[in-house]
Amino acid sequence: MTSADIRVEKGLADPEEVAAITAVLLARAAARPPEAPTHRPRPRAGWRRLEREGGFRAPHSWH
């Protein structure tokens, strides 16, 4: 780990304190259950939007 990985915003942190907080954060990240995938494909609509339809329909076609 380099000094650029963690930055102290206020006060002075000893290397032991930085190591302790790093260990706590890594342990919490490892203990977290794997997240379920959040992306679910949207179901396709059963109807069609008129602006996406072709402009011409034959008069004998049934829609």
Steps between C-alpha positions, in 0.01 A plus 500: 500500500629843417438824680260610222255218576372655825509867586450656844278808469545641848750426773802272498463126459778262593577213261349262759171693499485499122571126499226440759233690308608327179466161667153586629382622160637193322340267755161670457526481123587130515215421743234668285286248310534518123255743351232369271511636147299819492439506125189313394386524141175686464207298370394581148172686473209316341396810306686712250540874500342673202801722434713189450261340251550522128315783333288298259271203555309342218126553525435127497745421784361435843687630799 
